[in-house]
Amino acid sequence: MIYLLLSILSSSLIYVAFKLLDKFDIRISYAIVINYLTAVVAGYLGHSKSFDAQTIINADWFWGALILGFLFIVVFNLMALTTKINGLSAVSVASKMSLSIPIIFVIFYYKESASVLKILAIILALVAVYLASVKTRKGITFKKNTLIFPVLVFFGSGIIETGIKYLEQNYVAHDDVALFSMTLFIVAASLGILISIYHFFIKKIKFTYKEILGGIALGIPNYYSVYFFIQALRGNLDSSTVFLINNVAIVMLSTLLGIALFKEKILRKNWIGIALAVVSIILVALTTQ
């Protein structure tokens, strides 16, 4: 349970870091690369055994990590594009409601229990995520020609969490969690560096010390959100329970942190979403008794 709580806290701190990037007008494209490099360093320091590049390449999980690392940077850029086109609420809803994908996967693939109470908790959780994430009175509206972007964010986010679960359970040894997590960020950082080179030399976008500081502030919780999430999946709780509590609690805590730290205005529907989030967590907790 402690790893699940730490995963929720780390992921919520990512939200705080992003808010700070926006507040201090930090270029996200550069900060993201520093964020991934910081995560690589955190993973290196957290891995207890000696290793080299060949150790990583020979690992059973290497090709899976390569794909997930690629998806990390692709989904992030899709989220940035979707935010620009459809708004922040659309991204938040698409990414968090993607929890339905790994939950469906573990219930059918790993034959996890799906009681009436758990199904009710899942439905309430999805409603809670939507209500807590939408920050406009009119809700979210999509144009047909731009709907593809939030849809891609939805599936991309869901595939990442599903892929982490599959590799964690089938290929990643207990003492390789830090190395596996680090490899994800190495791949993402490598692709991010190529994108940054394009921005710096072709688009002439300047790089300052603020991007370094912002990237470090983002990278530390980003690494540990993955590390603790994997460890939480290895606990005593069903994976479907972990996915639900983790995603719903992140939305709830991020909303509360937005109120406390950034004086964000919260609509009535957001409070209803938070209340439903609490109820869904209680219901799914009852299924573990």
Backbone bond lengths (Angstrom), bond angles and torsions (degrees), N, CA, C in turn:
res aa  C-N    CA-C-N  psi(-1)  N-CA   C-N-CA  omega(-1)  CA-C   N-CA-C  phi
1 M - - - 1.464 - - 1.531 111.35 -
2 I 1.346 116.80 -34.44 1.456 120.04 -178.29 1.526 110.80 -62.55
3 Y 1.342 116.88 -37.60 1.465 119.78 178.87 1.525 111.16 -66.71
4 L 1.310 117.03 -36.21 1.460 120.94 177.99 1.523 110.36 -64.69
5 L 1.318 116.56 -43.93 1.467 120.92 178.21 1.530 111.01 -62.88
6 L 1.336 116.23 -40.80 1.466 120.23 179.35 1.530 111.26 -68.50
7 S 1.333 116.56 -33.98 1.466 120.61 175.95 1.523 110.65 -64.44
8 I 1.319 116.21 -44.04 1.471 121.49 178.64 1.523 110.42 -62.18
9 L 1.335 116.37 -45.27 1.462 120.75 -179.79 1.526 111.00 -63.84
10 S 1.326 117.16 -45.90 1.468 121.14 -179.02 1.523 111.19 -61.19
11 S 1.318 116.61 -45.36 1.465 120.59 -179.38 1.522 111.72 -66.05
12 S 1.316 116.99 -35.27 1.468 120.71 177.84 1.524 110.81 -69.26
13 L 1.337 116.62 -33.08 1.465 120.33 176.99 1.531 111.22 -69.38
14 I 1.333 116.98 -26.25 1.469 120.00 173.55 1.525 109.49 -61.54
15 Y 1.333 115.82 -41.84 1.471 121.04 177.23 1.529 109.96 -59.89
16 V 1.332 117.07 -44.70 1.467 121.23 178.94 1.526 110.01 -61.13
17 A 1.336 116.11 -43.15 1.464 120.43 179.96 1.525 111.10 -61.43
18 F 1.320 117.49 -42.28 1.465 120.78 178.73 1.530 111.24 -63.91
19 K 1.319 116.47 -38.23 1.464 120.02 177.60 1.530 110.36 -63.66
20 L 1.334 116.40 -37.70 1.465 120.52 179.00 1.530 110.97 -69.40
21 L 1.327 116.64 -37.00 1.465 120.00 176.16 1.525 110.14 -58.84
22 D 1.319 115.59 -42.98 1.460 120.40 179.83 1.526 111.21 -68.65
23 K 1.329 116.18 -40.92 1.468 121.10 -177.98 1.521 111.68 -63.01
24 F 1.334 116.73 -40.59 1.464 120.86 -177.00 1.529 112.70 -96.98
25 D 1.328 116.29 14.17 1.466 122.35 174.65 1.529 111.83 54.79
26 I 1.320 115.31 48.81 1.465 121.77 -179.66 1.526 109.08 -93.19
27 R 1.316 116.59 134.14 1.463 121.26 -179.51 1.525 109.93 -68.51
28 I 1.306 115.67 115.51 1.460 120.74 -173.12 1.525 111.93 -66.02
29 S 1.323 117.91 -36.98 1.469 120.26 -176.28 1.524 111.60 -58.62
30 Y 1.339 117.11 -41.31 1.464 120.43 178.54 1.528 111.16 -76.64
31 A 1.325 115.70 -41.52 1.467 119.68 -178.83 1.525 111.20 -60.47
32 I 1.331 116.48 -34.34 1.461 120.62 -179.96 1.524 111.08 -64.03
33 V 1.337 117.06 -39.99 1.463 120.34 178.78 1.527 110.21 -64.53
34 I 1.332 116.58 -46.12 1.467 120.20 177.36 1.523 109.81 -61.90
35 N 1.321 116.27 -36.78 1.458 121.67 177.36 1.531 110.61 -58.97
36 Y 1.328 117.40 -46.31 1.463 120.60 -179.66 1.527 111.27 -67.51
37 L 1.328 117.07 -39.66 1.466 120.38 178.02 1.526 110.74 -64.69
38 T 1.331 116.33 -38.87 1.467 120.83 176.43 1.520 110.56 -62.74
39 A 1.330 116.16 -41.57 1.464 120.88 178.26 1.527 111.20 -63.33
40 V 1.337 116.54 -36.53 1.470 120.63 176.92 1.526 110.17 -62.49
41 V 1.325 116.67 -45.25 1.471 121.12 178.83 1.523 110.62 -62.29
42 A 1.331 116.65 -42.94 1.467 120.80 178.79 1.526 110.60 -61.00
43 G 1.330 116.49 -40.95 1.458 120.42 178.26 1.513 112.23 -66.79
44 Y 1.333 115.76 -39.26 1.474 120.42 178.30 1.525 110.90 -62.51
45 L 1.317 116.14 -44.27 1.463 120.64 179.98 1.525 111.69 -69.44
46 G 1.331 116.53 -27.45 1.462 120.04 -177.18 1.512 114.54 -86.77
47 H 1.350 117.10 -10.40 1.470 120.04 -179.36 1.520 109.48 -88.49
48 S 1.310 117.05 123.22 1.467 121.93 -171.99 1.526 113.70 -80.05
49 K 1.341 118.03 -25.14 1.461 120.60 -176.19 1.533 111.23 -97.15
50 S 1.342 115.66 154.96 1.457 119.85 175.02 1.529 109.00 -74.18
51 F 1.314 116.52 149.81 1.459 120.54 -178.83 1.520 109.39 -157.80
52 D 1.319 116.10 165.00 1.457 122.11 173.10 1.524 108.45 -138.03
53 A 1.316 115.86 -177.84 1.465 119.84 -177.37 1.525 111.62 -60.23
54 Q 1.333 116.11 -35.92 1.459 119.74 -178.98 1.520 111.49 -65.40
55 T 1.342 116.03 -34.59 1.468 120.58 177.62 1.522 110.51 -59.95
56 I 1.329 115.49 -43.25 1.467 120.33 -179.84 1.528 110.89 -67.61
57 I 1.341 116.16 -45.99 1.467 120.41 -177.37 1.526 111.60 -63.34
58 N 1.338 116.54 -34.77 1.468 120.74 -178.24 1.529 113.52 -81.75
59 A 1.334 116.67 -8.73 1.468 119.93 -178.37 1.527 110.55 -66.78
60 D 1.326 116.06 144.80 1.469 120.77 -179.13 1.526 112.39 -61.38
61 W 1.330 115.29 -27.38 1.458 119.89 -175.74 1.527 113.41 -92.09
62 F 1.340 118.05 1.79 1.466 120.99 -170.76 1.526 113.08 -57.35
63 W 1.339 117.55 -51.52 1.467 119.66 -175.71 1.524 111.45 -66.53
64 G 1.317 115.88 -34.10 1.460 118.91 175.73 1.516 111.29 -65.76
65 A 1.346 116.06 -40.77 1.467 120.83 178.27 1.523 110.52 -64.99
66 L 1.335 115.93 -35.39 1.465 120.70 178.66 1.532 110.29 -61.82
67 I 1.312 115.67 -44.89 1.470 120.80 -179.94 1.526 110.97 -66.29
68 L 1.342 116.39 -45.06 1.467 119.72 -179.18 1.524 111.56 -65.78
69 G 1.334 117.13 -39.55 1.463 120.28 177.74 1.517 111.30 -61.79
70 F 1.334 115.83 -39.47 1.469 121.16 175.46 1.526 110.13 -62.11
71 L 1.337 116.32 -43.71 1.466 120.42 179.89 1.522 111.60 -65.43
72 F 1.341 117.49 -33.34 1.466 121.16 178.28 1.527 110.13 -52.39
73 I 1.331 115.93 -54.61 1.459 119.88 -174.55 1.525 111.36 -73.70
74 V 1.331 117.10 -34.85 1.468 120.68 179.02 1.526 110.69 -65.58
75 V 1.337 116.35 -47.48 1.469 120.46 -178.81 1.519 110.50 -65.47
76 F 1.340 116.74 -38.03 1.462 118.08 178.29 1.522 110.98 -60.94
77 N 1.322 116.83 -46.00 1.466 119.67 179.89 1.524 111.61 -66.47
78 L 1.327 116.85 -32.99 1.463 120.34 173.91 1.527 110.69 -64.63
79 M 1.329 116.17 -39.10 1.463 120.53 178.33 1.522 110.65 -64.56
80 A 1.336 116.37 -41.67 1.463 120.19 178.55 1.530 110.52 -63.68
81 L 1.328 116.44 -42.07 1.466 121.13 179.46 1.526 111.23 -67.24
82 T 1.334 116.11 -41.00 1.465 120.74 179.53 1.522 111.13 -65.68
83 T 1.330 116.53 -38.63 1.467 120.82 177.22 1.524 110.17 -59.96
84 K 1.323 115.52 -42.36 1.464 120.81 -178.93 1.525 111.73 -67.15
85 I 1.337 116.59 -38.07 1.469 120.96 -174.87 1.527 112.77 -89.53
86 N 1.344 116.29 -45.42 1.468 121.07 -172.63 1.525 114.40 -108.61
87 G 1.339 117.63 -12.74 1.453 120.25 179.60 1.526 112.67 101.76
88 L 1.340 115.48 161.10 1.460 122.25 -176.19 1.523 112.38 -65.27
89 S 1.327 117.31 -37.90 1.465 120.46 -178.94 1.524 111.09 -61.07
90 A 1.321 116.31 -39.04 1.466 120.48 -179.89 1.521 111.08 -62.24
91 V 1.332 116.09 -42.16 1.466 120.71 178.83 1.517 110.83 -65.71
92 S 1.322 116.03 -45.47 1.461 120.78 -178.58 1.523 111.43 -60.45
93 V 1.319 116.14 -45.57 1.468 120.48 179.99 1.526 110.77 -65.78
94 A 1.327 116.61 -46.36 1.470 120.49 -177.53 1.520 111.81 -62.07
95 S 1.331 116.96 -43.51 1.464 120.35 -176.60 1.519 112.13 -72.13
96 K 1.326 117.77 -39.10 1.460 120.16 -176.29 1.526 113.20 -82.48
97 M 1.332 117.17 -33.10 1.466 118.52 177.37 1.528 111.44 -72.52
98 S 1.326 115.63 -9.89 1.462 119.59 176.00 1.522 112.13 -67.42
99 L 1.336 116.92 -8.30 1.468 120.41 176.67 1.529 110.49 -58.03
100 S 1.334 116.76 -22.17 1.465 119.86 179.17 1.530 111.89 -63.64
101 I 1.328 117.47 -29.19 1.468 120.98 -177.40 1.528 111.87 -67.85
102 P 1.350 119.54 -54.91 1.470 118.21 178.33 1.519 113.33 -65.73
103 I 1.336 118.00 -30.75 1.468 120.22 178.35 1.527 110.18 -64.73
104 I 1.328 116.57 -46.76 1.469 120.32 177.41 1.531 110.16 -61.14
105 F 1.332 115.95 -39.82 1.469 120.68 -179.36 1.526 111.98 -61.21
106 V 1.333 117.37 -50.11 1.472 118.95 -175.86 1.528 111.76 -70.86
107 I 1.331 117.04 -30.53 1.471 119.54 178.73 1.532 110.61 -67.60
108 F 1.323 116.62 -41.57 1.467 119.43 -177.41 1.530 112.69 -88.16
109 Y 1.336 117.22 -41.20 1.470 119.55 -175.38 1.520 111.98 -78.05
110 Y 1.332 116.33 -42.83 1.465 120.22 -178.70 1.526 112.83 -99.84
111 K 1.327 116.13 5.91 1.463 121.95 175.62 1.535 112.76 57.12
112 E 1.335 116.36 39.39 1.463 119.06 176.76 1.525 109.84 -71.99
113 S 1.319 114.98 153.69 1.464 120.41 -178.19 1.530 110.56 -64.64
114 A 1.327 115.42 144.96 1.466 121.04 178.50 1.523 108.31 -136.65
115 S 1.327 116.07 74.39 1.456 121.14 -179.72 1.521 110.40 -71.94
116 V 1.313 115.77 166.80 1.465 121.01 177.56 1.523 109.99 -59.24
117 L 1.331 116.44 -39.43 1.464 121.31 -179.35 1.525 110.88 -64.44
118 K 1.329 116.75 -41.37 1.467 119.93 179.83 1.527 110.79 -68.35
119 I 1.321 117.09 -40.99 1.469 120.32 178.29 1.527 110.57 -62.14
120 L 1.339 116.25 -40.63 1.465 120.69 176.59 1.524 110.28 -62.57
121 A 1.334 116.45 -41.43 1.466 121.08 178.72 1.526 111.01 -62.59
122 I 1.324 116.89 -39.95 1.467 121.35 179.45 1.526 110.67 -64.73
123 I 1.331 116.57 -44.63 1.472 120.74 179.24 1.529 110.57 -62.22
124 L 1.330 116.19 -46.00 1.470 120.46 178.22 1.526 110.86 -62.09
125 A 1.336 116.10 -37.97 1.463 120.37 -179.88 1.524 111.13 -63.03
126 L 1.317 117.20 -42.36 1.465 120.95 179.52 1.526 111.12 -65.26
127 V 1.331 116.16 -41.19 1.468 120.31 176.48 1.527 109.94 -64.31
128 A 1.335 116.31 -42.09 1.467 121.78 -179.96 1.523 111.07 -61.64
129 V 1.325 116.51 -44.17 1.464 121.17 179.75 1.526 110.39 -60.74
130 Y 1.316 116.59 -43.97 1.466 119.97 -179.93 1.531 110.98 -63.17
131 L 1.318 116.55 -50.92 1.468 120.34 -176.08 1.528 112.02 -65.55
132 A 1.327 117.00 -37.42 1.465 119.97 -178.38 1.524 111.85 -75.63
133 S 1.328 117.12 -24.00 1.467 120.80 -174.69 1.520 113.91 -90.21
134 V 1.326 117.26 -29.19 1.468 120.57 -176.74 1.521 109.83 -79.20
135 K 1.322 115.79 116.50 1.463 120.47 -174.05 1.530 113.21 -103.37
136 T 1.335 117.25 13.31 1.464 120.89 177.58 1.522 109.67 -120.26
137 R 1.325 116.11 148.56 1.472 120.79 -177.67 1.526 112.08 -66.16
138 K 1.316 116.85 -31.68 1.464 120.49 -176.20 1.524 113.13 -84.36
139 G 1.334 116.41 -3.80 1.457 119.04 -178.27 1.520 111.28 81.67
140 I 1.323 116.19 -155.56 1.458 121.15 -177.32 1.523 109.69 -111.69
141 T 1.312 115.60 131.48 1.466 120.21 175.73 1.529 108.72 -119.24
142 F 1.313 115.73 138.66 1.457 121.34 -179.59 1.525 110.00 -120.62
143 K 1.322 114.67 143.18 1.456 120.23 170.22 1.527 108.05 -94.09
144 K 1.308 115.81 146.13 1.462 120.08 -176.48 1.524 112.22 -56.81
145 N 1.339 116.07 -36.92 1.465 118.90 -175.55 1.528 112.94 -79.06
146 T 1.345 118.59 -7.97 1.468 120.66 178.39 1.528 112.54 -119.30
147 L 1.324 117.10 1.18 1.465 121.14 -178.36 1.525 112.01 -63.62
148 I 1.327 116.62 -26.19 1.459 121.36 -177.04 1.529 111.92 -59.64
149 F 1.335 118.06 -32.11 1.464 120.71 -174.65 1.531 112.91 -69.23
150 P 1.349 119.50 -51.81 1.468 118.03 175.18 1.525 112.87 -63.98
151 V 1.329 117.22 -30.32 1.470 120.30 177.09 1.528 110.02 -64.33
152 L 1.328 116.81 -42.77 1.464 120.96 178.06 1.524 111.33 -65.90
153 V 1.334 116.98 -38.06 1.469 120.64 176.00 1.525 110.06 -62.41
154 F 1.333 115.94 -43.08 1.466 121.75 179.28 1.527 111.00 -58.19
155 F 1.319 116.26 -53.57 1.465 119.71 -177.30 1.530 111.59 -70.82
156 G 1.328 116.89 -38.56 1.461 119.97 179.30 1.516 112.23 -61.88
157 S 1.336 116.67 -46.41 1.468 121.17 179.21 1.523 110.98 -63.52
158 G 1.327 116.03 -42.48 1.460 120.06 179.63 1.515 112.80 -65.30
159 I 1.329 116.56 -39.64 1.465 121.03 179.28 1.523 110.79 -66.33
160 I 1.325 117.44 -37.70 1.467 120.50 178.54 1.525 110.81 -61.01
161 E 1.331 117.42 -49.82 1.467 120.21 -179.41 1.528 111.06 -65.73
162 T 1.320 116.60 -38.30 1.465 120.40 177.73 1.528 110.58 -65.10
163 G 1.330 116.13 -42.90 1.461 120.90 179.07 1.511 112.34 -63.52
164 I 1.333 116.76 -40.84 1.465 120.55 177.42 1.519 110.14 -60.76
165 K 1.327 116.48 -44.21 1.469 120.61 179.09 1.523 111.06 -61.67
166 Y 1.319 117.12 -46.52 1.466 121.08 -176.91 1.529 111.08 -63.21
167 L 1.325 116.84 -47.62 1.465 120.19 -179.20 1.518 111.09 -67.78
168 E 1.324 116.20 -40.48 1.476 120.80 -179.97 1.518 110.87 -58.91
169 Q 1.305 116.75 -44.90 1.463 120.26 -175.17 1.524 112.79 -77.67
170 N 1.314 117.64 -31.97 1.461 120.11 -171.59 1.527 115.41 -103.25
171 Y 1.338 117.63 -23.34 1.465 118.16 -171.43 1.530 115.84 -132.16
172 V 1.323 118.84 -27.84 1.467 120.83 -172.67 1.525 110.64 -87.23
173 A 1.333 116.37 118.85 1.462 121.04 177.84 1.523 109.85 -70.24
174 H 1.323 116.03 159.42 1.466 120.88 -176.00 1.526 112.03 -57.18
175 D 1.340 117.07 -41.39 1.464 119.80 -176.96 1.532 112.47 -90.03
176 D 1.326 116.98 10.17 1.467 120.86 177.65 1.527 113.22 -108.59
177 V 1.321 117.25 7.11 1.472 120.13 -177.04 1.525 111.01 -60.79
178 A 1.342 116.85 -44.81 1.467 120.34 -179.83 1.527 110.99 -64.40
179 L 1.343 116.58 -41.56 1.465 121.01 -179.80 1.530 110.89 -66.80
180 F 1.315 116.63 -41.80 1.465 121.46 177.18 1.526 110.42 -61.98
181 S 1.328 116.64 -47.40 1.471 120.92 179.83 1.518 110.48 -61.22
182 M 1.338 115.96 -42.64 1.458 120.67 179.80 1.526 111.14 -61.44
183 T 1.333 116.70 -40.50 1.465 120.99 -178.94 1.525 111.55 -62.86
184 L 1.334 116.76 -39.06 1.469 120.21 176.05 1.524 110.57 -55.14
185 F 1.331 115.28 -44.50 1.460 120.05 -176.53 1.525 112.04 -76.86
186 I 1.341 118.23 -27.59 1.466 120.49 174.91 1.527 109.81 -61.74
187 V 1.325 115.83 -46.40 1.468 120.86 179.62 1.528 110.27 -62.63
188 A 1.336 116.12 -47.63 1.468 120.33 -179.78 1.524 111.07 -62.42
189 A 1.345 116.84 -40.76 1.464 121.29 -179.89 1.524 110.92 -64.85
190 S 1.329 116.89 -40.78 1.469 121.06 -179.31 1.524 110.94 -60.93
191 L 1.318 115.97 -45.69 1.469 120.16 178.27 1.526 110.86 -68.07
192 G 1.340 115.48 -38.21 1.457 119.91 179.03 1.518 112.59 -63.67
193 I 1.334 116.69 -36.22 1.466 121.19 178.35 1.526 110.16 -63.62
194 L 1.317 116.82 -41.67 1.470 120.51 178.16 1.527 111.03 -61.44
195 I 1.331 115.92 -41.69 1.469 120.38 178.06 1.524 110.51 -64.72
196 S 1.338 116.58 -40.46 1.464 121.21 -179.42 1.524 111.71 -66.64
197 I 1.332 116.52 -37.21 1.468 120.19 176.77 1.528 109.87 -60.13
198 Y 1.319 115.80 -41.15 1.464 120.71 177.29 1.527 110.70 -62.27
199 H 1.343 116.26 -46.25 1.462 120.29 -179.89 1.529 111.70 -63.07
200 F 1.345 116.14 -38.22 1.467 120.20 -174.42 1.525 111.80 -76.19
201 F 1.329 117.19 -47.25 1.459 120.33 -173.14 1.533 113.51 -90.62
202 I 1.316 117.09 -33.45 1.469 119.65 -177.06 1.528 111.34 -91.96
203 K 1.330 116.04 -48.75 1.466 119.56 -177.15 1.528 112.62 -90.76
204 K 1.357 116.23 -5.99 1.472 122.58 175.88 1.534 112.52 58.89
205 I 1.322 116.61 37.53 1.464 120.85 177.44 1.524 108.70 -86.04
206 K 1.320 117.30 124.86 1.462 121.52 -173.87 1.532 112.20 -72.51
207 F 1.325 113.68 154.94 1.465 122.29 179.82 1.523 107.91 -120.83
208 T 1.334 118.55 126.14 1.462 121.83 -177.15 1.526 111.19 -125.78
209 Y 1.334 115.15 174.90 1.468 120.82 179.90 1.527 111.48 -63.65
210 K 1.331 117.23 -25.01 1.464 120.12 -179.57 1.525 111.35 -62.91
211 E 1.327 116.23 -36.29 1.466 119.76 178.51 1.526 110.96 -65.43
212 I 1.336 115.96 -34.68 1.468 120.05 178.62 1.523 110.20 -66.74
213 L 1.323 116.28 -49.36 1.468 120.45 -179.45 1.528 110.81 -63.68
214 G 1.327 116.17 -43.68 1.462 119.98 179.30 1.513 112.03 -64.10
215 G 1.330 116.41 -39.69 1.458 120.68 179.05 1.515 112.69 -65.19
216 I 1.327 116.31 -39.28 1.471 120.39 177.52 1.522 110.29 -65.30
217 A 1.336 115.65 -44.08 1.471 120.20 179.45 1.521 111.51 -61.74
218 L 1.313 116.44 -30.67 1.464 121.41 179.32 1.527 111.84 -84.44
219 G 1.316 116.38 -36.73 1.460 121.18 -173.13 1.510 115.33 -68.68
220 I 1.330 116.94 -36.88 1.468 119.71 -177.81 1.531 111.36 -63.91
221 P 1.344 119.14 -54.81 1.476 117.80 177.40 1.525 112.78 -66.10
222 N 1.328 117.50 -28.35 1.461 120.33 179.50 1.530 110.74 -63.88
223 Y 1.323 116.64 -45.98 1.466 119.73 178.19 1.519 110.96 -61.44
224 Y 1.333 115.33 -49.19 1.465 118.29 -174.95 1.527 112.53 -70.83
225 S 1.328 117.48 -23.03 1.471 118.88 175.55 1.524 110.17 -64.33
226 V 1.329 116.73 -38.29 1.469 121.07 177.35 1.521 110.72 -73.75
227 Y 1.336 116.10 -46.69 1.470 120.80 -177.83 1.527 111.52 -59.87
228 F 1.326 116.23 -50.37 1.472 120.01 -178.48 1.531 111.53 -68.74
229 F 1.332 116.54 -32.24 1.464 119.81 178.22 1.528 110.58 -64.08
230 I 1.324 116.41 -43.86 1.468 120.10 177.87 1.524 110.52 -62.93
231 Q 1.322 116.35 -42.56 1.466 119.91 178.76 1.526 110.89 -64.56
232 A 1.336 116.53 -35.92 1.471 120.02 178.35 1.522 110.91 -65.06
233 L 1.337 116.67 -36.82 1.462 120.70 178.25 1.524 111.48 -64.66
234 R 1.330 116.03 -20.07 1.467 120.39 -178.47 1.525 112.50 -94.93
235 G 1.321 116.38 6.41 1.460 120.60 179.34 1.516 112.29 -81.87
236 N 1.325 115.47 -162.03 1.464 121.48 -175.99 1.531 113.80 -84.19
237 L 1.327 116.79 -14.01 1.466 120.21 -178.12 1.527 111.13 -80.46
238 D 1.336 116.18 149.81 1.462 120.21 171.80 1.525 109.28 -59.50
239 S 1.324 116.24 146.57 1.464 120.06 -179.84 1.526 111.82 -61.11
240 S 1.338 117.08 -36.92 1.468 120.03 178.77 1.523 110.85 -61.82
241 T 1.332 115.91 -36.75 1.466 120.84 177.23 1.520 110.70 -66.82
242 V 1.335 116.18 -41.88 1.466 120.90 179.03 1.526 110.43 -63.17
243 F 1.328 117.22 -46.38 1.466 120.89 179.33 1.527 110.77 -58.51
244 L 1.316 116.56 -45.60 1.465 120.50 -177.16 1.524 111.37 -65.58
245 I 1.325 116.47 -53.79 1.468 119.83 -177.50 1.521 110.52 -62.02
246 N 1.325 117.21 -43.34 1.461 121.27 -177.46 1.531 111.05 -59.76
247 N 1.314 117.14 -51.80 1.465 120.38 -176.29 1.521 112.98 -69.18
248 V 1.320 116.68 -43.28 1.464 120.15 -178.40 1.526 110.84 -68.11
249 A 1.317 116.67 -42.34 1.467 120.30 -179.32 1.526 111.42 -66.82
250 I 1.335 117.00 -33.85 1.466 120.18 176.99 1.527 110.37 -63.31
251 V 1.322 116.54 -45.98 1.468 120.55 177.98 1.523 110.28 -59.96
252 M 1.328 116.36 -44.86 1.459 121.46 -178.23 1.533 111.26 -64.42
253 L 1.342 116.78 -49.64 1.461 120.47 -177.88 1.526 111.31 -67.40
254 S 1.329 117.29 -38.83 1.462 120.49 178.59 1.523 111.24 -62.06
255 T 1.330 116.07 -39.88 1.464 120.41 177.77 1.521 110.78 -63.49
256 L 1.320 116.66 -44.35 1.463 121.11 179.83 1.528 111.42 -66.68
257 L 1.333 117.02 -37.43 1.465 120.24 177.01 1.524 110.68 -66.83
258 G 1.325 116.49 -35.32 1.460 120.30 176.66 1.517 111.91 -62.01
259 I 1.324 115.86 -38.00 1.468 120.82 177.59 1.521 110.51 -69.05
260 A 1.331 116.21 -47.79 1.463 121.53 -173.49 1.527 112.89 -71.69
261 L 1.328 117.19 -41.37 1.464 120.55 -172.43 1.523 113.83 -96.59
262 F 1.322 116.87 -31.76 1.464 119.68 -173.18 1.531 113.51 -120.81
263 K 1.334 115.87 8.59 1.472 121.47 176.58 1.531 112.40 54.49
264 E 1.322 115.98 37.18 1.457 119.67 179.58 1.527 110.63 -67.17
265 K 1.316 115.53 143.44 1.455 120.50 177.30 1.526 109.18 -86.37
266 I 1.309 115.20 129.58 1.454 120.91 -176.28 1.527 109.96 -111.85
267 L 1.312 115.94 131.59 1.457 121.41 178.34 1.524 110.79 -81.12
268 R 1.339 115.54 165.28 1.463 119.94 179.06 1.527 110.91 -58.42
269 K 1.334 116.22 -40.29 1.469 119.34 -178.99 1.530 111.51 -63.42
270 N 1.356 116.81 -30.46 1.464 119.43 177.38 1.521 111.24 -66.79
271 W 1.341 116.24 -40.16 1.471 120.08 177.07 1.527 110.62 -65.87
272 I 1.323 116.02 -38.65 1.471 119.60 176.56 1.533 109.52 -62.21
273 G 1.334 115.83 -40.86 1.456 120.42 177.65 1.511 112.33 -61.43
274 I 1.330 117.03 -42.05 1.467 121.28 177.84 1.520 110.33 -63.18
275 A 1.340 116.26 -43.41 1.468 120.50 179.21 1.529 111.01 -61.97
276 L 1.329 116.53 -43.94 1.465 120.33 178.22 1.523 111.34 -65.89
277 A 1.327 116.33 -32.54 1.462 120.24 177.25 1.522 110.53 -62.36
278 V 1.334 115.55 -43.91 1.471 120.40 178.18 1.526 110.23 -61.83
279 V 1.332 116.12 -44.54 1.474 120.59 -179.72 1.526 110.68 -62.16
280 S 1.335 117.02 -43.52 1.470 120.35 -178.66 1.524 111.25 -64.48
281 I 1.333 116.83 -37.52 1.470 120.55 178.08 1.524 110.38 -66.49
282 I 1.335 116.34 -41.23 1.470 120.41 178.33 1.527 110.33 -62.95
283 L 1.329 116.17 -44.14 1.469 120.24 -179.24 1.522 111.85 -62.64
284 V 1.331 116.57 -45.14 1.464 118.68 -178.72 1.523 110.67 -70.51
285 A 1.340 116.54 -29.09 1.466 119.82 176.09 1.529 110.50 -66.39
286 L 1.335 116.07 -35.89 1.471 120.31 178.97 1.529 111.65 -64.67
287 T 1.329 116.48 -27.91 1.470 119.48 179.97 1.520 112.16 -72.86
288 T 1.342 116.30 -14.24 1.469 119.43 -179.60 1.516 112.22 -89.54
289 Q 1.347 116.35 -7.88 1.469 120.13 -177.59 1.524 110.88 -70.76
